[in-house]
Amino acid sequence: MKKNRAMDEIKKHQHSVLLCFFFILSHFFLQFKPVSAQTSAVFACDTANNPSLKSFPFCDVSLGVSDRVNDLVKRLTLQEKISMLVNTAGSVSRLGIPKYEWWSEALHGISYTGPGVKFNNIVPHATSFPQPILTSASFNETLFQTIGKVVSTEGRAMYNVGQAGLTYWSPNVNIYRDPRWGRGQETAGEDPTLSSRYGVAYVKGLQQRDDGKKDMLKVASCCKHYTAYDVDDWKGIQRYNFNAKVTQQDLDDTFNPPFKSCVLDGNVASVMCSYNQVNGKPTCGDYDLLAGVIRGQWKLNGYIVTDCDSLNEMYWAQHYTKTPEETAALSLNAGLDLNCGSWLGKYTQGAVNQGLVNESVIDRAVTNNFATLMRLGFFDGNPKNQLYGNLGPKDICTEDHQELAREAARQGIVLLKNTAGSLPLSPKSIKSLAVIGPNANLAYTMVGSYEGSPCKYTTPLDGLGASVSTVYQQGCDIACATAQVDNAKKVAAAADAVVLVMGSDQTIERESKDRFNITLPGQQSLLVTEVASVSKGPVILVIMSGGGMDVKFAVDNPKVTSILWVGFPGEAGGAALADVVFGYHNPGGRLPMTWYPQSYVDKVDMTNMNMRADPKTGFPGRSYRFYKGPTVFNFGDGLSYTQYKHHLVKAPKFVSIPLEEGHACRSTKCKSIDAVNEQGCNNLGLDIHLKVQNVGKMRGSHTVLLFTSPPSVHNAPQKHLLDFQKIHLTPQSEGVVKFNLDVCKHLSVVDEVGNRKVALGLHVLHIGDLKHSLTLRI
């Protein structure tokens, strides 16, 4: 989402201290906006105050959505329709339709990004959950959906008092392809399976109603940014005019699956097209991507919206079209329904006058938009008389919601290194804890981007200090140009244990700012090393960041006894960190992305969109699925305070796919068969049962990740996540995890032209240290 392009350019050159100051001020002022005159919900068909509206079929709740929308669209003039093509939609007073603001955000809580949400003394705060990159590390679909449900409840509550809308442009389901991307923090990581499952669960949490009406929406979600979008601003190459050159195989195998799942499995109400071009065509003007795939193949039940000012960039930055009217027509004819921005409001009439777009196309667009509002109850009269009409400020920042924010952070925190005798610390034996680092006591760093106004903050210093006596030294600011090493060493040497809270913030990685280096900023590494050298007890390095960091120096340093990654952990991040450090919670998070060494980004061009390694050019590939090279930590890495053992209970060694008599592969050796149209694939199941034992001394939630290494056909991934489950076990107990796989879905690969194929031959299943060979044959 583009807030202000000119500001983006200015921010590129600001010093990090000034940026930190800016963020502090923005937090202060955004929390204390003057009260809006609007203190009740905006809605259409207010028949109580305007009985004449009862005569309009579009206000008749007994009719179906399609009939109501068709009636409404027929009553509108062309100019009235055009006013409904932009995010700040116009009003039609003669029909009792008020203005509506489509743009609200809810990435990890209700956000003040976008004009649809207001924080003031009516609603001063909303629950701020961890950034999705940390939440996804829990690998807990129930958690994903529960967070979405809480966010939609708070959104509805704010809507009822006129402080928010009903359409939220979240989640971000882009693949975290490159570790330098500033927006990786907004995503669920690098894996299409995890990203898909996260997206579907969060969408369901936002959208599904408690009365079971599947055709109605609690709030409307939007999966963004479609597609192959993951370069913001790197060495002068900006998202506004970047042309992502992507193979069809990578598009269908990596970039598009989360969006496909959002539509097919999540029934998402919207998809947002991105700024960039894909193979020379702007996504918001590509008929094949919008009308062809989203609407045609996937059958989206909802609307397609641009990223903000994408049409402006298509014309001015990409120079793809010759006139503004041509730009408007191109996007509408491609399948676009709504423009975040003013472009369609300004130029659609001219496009019609010039014969570039038919009014029937505009009818289609506004029909999709109105149908979404109908499903939200916007045209059903006063929301006080509807399902969620009793929600209000009392339902925001409740104790349960705040505890869920803490629990989400706890479940996501990843333990990456733990020397015997280090973590967990005993609060009874620690008389003095040194807490050092630029992120140790900065509240706003924890909430990351697309934040709202949190219910309250608990910083790491606050959280740790609630259990033991602490001594604090900042050490340096986040840029850490000059570390105050001597002061930090002094407090560390006198303490029983040290917690160093390092990492990044929004001055280092964010929207419109990609990283060049993936090491700890400035002299942070020096500060860690020097403090560790004089410490007499455990030294815990806590990394607060969206992306991975090359901390190989700390991995190899025996004086750094533990490493924790806490992402941007939300409003309760400090409390959650303390829960893990003192053993009140047993960490069970797993990394949702590969942590590469700095040498990787020194070598690899960020704009190279290829996922697969290329030995001819020396390109090492991307993500655990294709990357061939050294890592600092791997996708799925994560330790626990207890130990688990896996035992395979049930898994076949051979699976036969029945083919019709006369099938070509019966007489000719085939490497693969079609996974979509092959009759032998129908309902062909595969069961994997695994016994998991907690053989340690602490209860814990264990993430079981099921991978496969398929046969080496069609440039298949070297390893691929099939499924994952959570199991909670007390000490010395055991349980059984059951995976029920669809052979032709889970054991298929995407070929070079984007077709899904079942790879015949040897598949190796991986679960922890276990490996099991499975042969698919005909």
ROTORKE-794230 format. One record per residue (C-alpha): x, y, z; residue in one letter. Coordinates in steps of 0.5 Angstrom, whole numbers, plus 500, padded with zeros to 3 digits. Each point is the difference from the previous one (the first is absolute). Example, Ala and Ser with C-alpha at 12.3 -4.5 7.8 and 13.67 -1.06 7.14 Angstrom:
REM ROTORKE-794230
525491516A
502507498S
//
This chain:
REM ROTORKE-794230
500500500M
503507498K
499505505K
504506497N
505499495R
503506501A
501498507M
503494498D
506503496E
501505506I
500494505K
506497496K
505505502H
498501507Q
504498506H
497495504S
500504507V
496505496L
495494497L
500497507C
497507503F
495501494F
497493502F
500502507I
496506498L
496497496S
498495505H
498506505F
496504495F
496494497L
498498506Q
497506502F
496503494K
495504501P
493497500V
496499494S
493503500A
498493497Q
499495506T
495495497S
500495495A
500502492V
495496497F
495500494A
492499500C
499503506D
492499500T
499502507A
501507498N
499500493N
494495499P
499502493S
507495499L
495494501K
498500493S
507499497F
501492499P
507502502F
498501507C
496494500D
504495505V
495494498S
503500493L
507497498G
506504499V
500500492S
493502499D
501506505R
507502497V
497500493N
494504502D
505505503L
504501494V
495501495K
498506504R
506503500L
503505495T
506499497L
504506504Q
497497506E
503493498K
507503499I
499503507S
500493502M
507498497L
504503505V
502499507N
496506503T
494498496A
495506499G
493500503S
493500497V
495504504S
494498496R
501493501L
502501507G
507497499I
506504504P
507501499K
504494501Y
508499501E
502493498W
508501502W
501497507S
505496503E
501494504A
506497499L
501498508H
495504503G
496506498I
505505497S
500507499Y
503499493T
495503495G
494505501P
495495502G
502499507V
500505506K
503500507F
498505505N
496501506N
494496498I
505494498V
507502502P
503493499H
500493497A
503493502T
507500496S
502493498F
507498498P
502501493Q
498494496P
507498499I
500498507L
493497501T
501496494S
506497504A
495497504S
498495494F
493500504N
494501495E
495501506T
504506503L
500503493F
493499499Q
499502508T
504507499I
496501493G
493499504K
502505506V
503505495V
493500496S
496501507T
504506501E
499502493G
493499501R
500504507A
503506497M
496500494Y
493500504N
503507503V
502503494G
508499500Q
501494495A
497497494G
499493498L
505499495T
507498502Y
506499495W
503495504S
504495500P
506500496N
501493497V
506502496N
506495500I
506503504Y
505498494R
506504502D
502502507P
501507498R
493502499W
498505505G
493497500R
501493501G
498501508Q
493501497E
500493497T
500493502A
506498498G
504497494E
496494499D
493499496P
497495504T
501504506L
498506497S
494497497S
497497507R
502507503Y
496504495G
494495500V
500500508A
500507501Y
495502494V
495495503K
501503507G
499507497L
494498496Q
496494503Q
494502504R
498497506D
493498498D
503496494G
497504494K
505498495K
498505495D
500506505M
507503503L
502503507K
505504496V
503499493A
507498500S
505501494C
506496498C
506505497K
504501496H
499496494Y
505498497T
507499501A
501506504Y
506500505D
504506497V
499507504D
506504499D
507497499W
506504497K
495505496G
495494497I
493502503Q
494496500R
496505496Y
504498494N
503494501F
499494495N
500493503A
503495495K
497494503V
499493497T
493497499Q
503494504Q
502505506D
494504499L
495494501D
505496505D
502505505T
497507499F
492499498N
499494505P
498504506P
495505496F
497494497K
499497507S
497506502C
495500495V
498493499L
501498508D
499506503G
495503496N
503507501V
496506498A
505503496S
507500497V
505506499M
504501494C
507502501S
504506497Y
505496496N
500497493Q
501493499V
503498494N
499507497G
493501502K
497504506P
496495504T
495505501C
499500492G
501493499D
494496497Y
503493501D
502501507L
493504502L
494498496A
504493498G
503497506V
496504506I
493501497R
501494495G
503494503Q
500502507W
493503500K
501505505L
493502504N
502507501G
504506497Y
507502497I
503506503V
506504498T
506501505D
500507501C
501505494D
502494496S
497503494L
504506501N
506496500E
498496494M
499507496Y
506504503W
505495502A
499495496Q
498504494H
496494498Y
494503497T
500507495K
494503504T
497500507P
493498497E
504494496E
503498507T
493500503A
497496495A
505495500L
500499507S
492499500L
500496494N
505495503A
495499506G
502505505L
494502504D
503506505L
505505500N
504502506C
501507498G
496505496S
502498493W
494496498L
496506503G
503505495K
501496494Y
495495499T
495504497Q
505503495G
501492498A
493499499V
499506495N
506498496Q
497493499G
506497504L
495496505V
493498500N
495502506E
499493501S
507499502V
499505505I
493497502D
504493502R
505504504A
495504504V
496493501T
506497503N
501505505N
493501502F
499493501A
506500505T
496505504L
494496499M
503494503R
503505506L
492502501G
502507498F
493501497F
496496505D
499506504G
502502507N
506495502P
497501507K
495495498N
505495497Q
504495503L
506504502Y
496506502G
501499508N
508501499L
503507502G
506502503P
499496506K
502494495D
507503498I
506498504C
497496505T
504495505E
499494495D
502504494H
506503504Q
502493502E
499497493L
505505498A
505498505R
499492498E
501502493A
507502501A
501495505R
498495495Q
504503494G
507501504I
506496497V
505497505L
506499495L
506499505K
500497507N
506498503T
499495506A
499504506G
498507497S
492500499L
496500503P
502505505L
498499508S
497506502P
502498507K
507499499S
501506496I
501506505K
502505494S
498500493L
504504495A
495502494V
504504494I
499502493G
496505496P
493496500N
500498507A
496506502N
497503494L
492498500A
499502492Y
505496497T
496494503M
494501496V
503501493G
497503494S
492501498Y
499501508E
495503504G
499503506S
502494505P
496499506C
506500504K
508499500Y
504495503T
507501498T
505494501P
503504506L
493501503D
499492499G
506498503L
500505506G
494497502A
503494502S
507502502V
504506502S
503503494T
506505498V
499503493Y
504503495Q
498502493Q
507499497G
499504494C
494502495D
497495495I
505503495A
506499505C
505504496A
504500507T
498495505A
501502508Q
504494501V
503502507D
494502503N
497493498A
505496502K
500503507K
493498501V
501493497A
506498504A
496502506A
494496498A
498492501D
498500493A
499505494V
494501495V
502503494L
494503496V
503502493M
498500493G
496505495S
494504500D
496504495Q
506504498T
504494498I
494496496E
493502498R
496502494E
504504495S
506498504K
504493498D
507499503R
506499497F
504496506N
497495504I
505500506T
498504507L
500507498P
506504502G
504498506Q
495496503Q
504494498S
506503504L
496502506L
497493500V
507497500T
503505505E
495499505V
500492499A
507500502S
500503507V
493497502S
501494505K
493497499G
495498494P
500505495V
494500496I
499504493L
493502498V
499502493I
494504499M
500501492S
495498494G
505497496G
506495502G
507503502M
507497499D
502499507V
505494498K
505504505F
495499506A
498492498V
508499500D
501504506N
500495506P
499506505K
493502496V
496494504T
493501497S
497503494I
493502499L
496503494W
494504502V
498503494G
496507501F
496497506P
494504500G
498504506E
501495505A
507498498G
504501506G
495496504A
501494495A
507501500L
501499508A
495494500D
505497495V
506502504V
498498506F
497493498G
492502501Y
499498493H
504495496N
502503494P
497496494G
501505494G
504498493R
503505495L
495501494P
506502496M
507499499T
506504503W
505501495Y
507502501P
502507498Q
504497494S
493498497Y
498507499V
507502498D
499496494K
493499498V
496506496D
494501504M
496501494T
502493497N
493497501M
502493499N
499495505M
504494497R
507500501A
504500493D
507497500P
502503493K
499507503T
502498507G
493503503F
499496506P
493500501G
495503505R
496497506S
501493503Y
497497494R
505502495F
506503503Y
506497500K
505503505G
502501507P
495503505T
500503507V
494497502F
495496495N
493500499F
496496506G
506501505D
498501507G
502497507L
496498506S
501500507Y
498492500T
502495495Q
495496495Y
501493497K
496498493H
498493498H
497499494L
494495501V
497500493K
502502494A
500496493P
506498496K
497500493F
493503498V
498498493S
496505496I
494496496P
500503492L
495498495E
502494495E
503503494G
503506504H
507502496A
504499507C
498493500R
504498494S
505506500T
504502506K
498506503C
503505505K
494503502S
492500499I
495506500D
498501507A
493504498V
497496495N
502493501E
494496502Q
505495504G
501506505C
493501502N
500499508N
507496500L
502501508G
506499504L
500499507D
507502504I
499499508H
506502505L
501499507K
503505504V
503500506Q
502505505N
506497504V
502506503G
498504507K
495505497M
494501497R
500503493G
496501493S
504496495H
499502493T
501494495V
502502493L
499495494L
504501494F
502496494T
505500495S
497498494P
504496494P
504505496S
495502494V
498506497H
505504505N
496498506A
502503507P
505496503Q
496500506K
492503501H
496501506L
494495499L
496501507D
501502507F
496499507Q
501502507K
500495506I
500502507H
504495505L
501500507T
507497503P
501492498Q
493500496S
499498493E
495501495G
498499492V
500505495V
496498493K
502502494F
494499494N
503502494L
497500493D
506497495V
498504494C
500506504K
506499505H
504496496L
500504494S
505505497V
499506495V
503499493D
504505496E
494503497V
495500506G
497494500N
499496506R
503493499K
500493505V
508498500A
501493499L
505497504G
504500507L
497506505H
504500506V
495503506L
504504505H
497501508I
505502504G
506496500D
496494497L
500498492K
495496497H
501497493S
493500496L
500498492T
494502496L
499496494R
494498495I
//
